[in-house]
Structures are given as C-alpha cells and as structure tokens.
Amino acid sequence: MFLVQLIPGAISEMLASVTETGCLTLADRYGLMAAVLDDSLDEEYRHSINRLLRSVIKGRVKIVNELSAIC
C-alpha cells in the first residue's frame, strides 16, 4: 500500500493558482487526491476542495493535462 501525503500549504497554493489561471493541472489533481485521502484535513479545507470541484463541474475551471498552469 502506498502512503499519500499532502504537502503543507498545498491546498491554499492550489486554490490561488486555479483562481488566477482558471485551470486545474495534473499536479493540482494529484494534490486533490492526496487531500481527499487525508483523514486529518480540517473542515475549512474540505469546503474549499468542494467549491473547487463544483467549479470544475459547472465549467468555470478547465481541466488540463499539463503539469504547470500554462493555459
């Protein structure tokens, strides 16, 4: 079994990047996966992740297969 660990400050950085670019990168998606698998994530971050995912579903955020946010 693999251990997936979230980098401290990653969610805040990801949200800022996605807000600025309007794109969710491959690296961002791996960060989201790590965040979802982190049982110790506080409620504020969980709400932030949910808002981000709703933005993807509504088409306000574009999913790209790039590692960096060059959209």
Beta strands, then each sheet from edge to edge (+ up, - down):
strand 1: 23-24
strand 2: 62-63
sheet 1: 1+ 2+
end
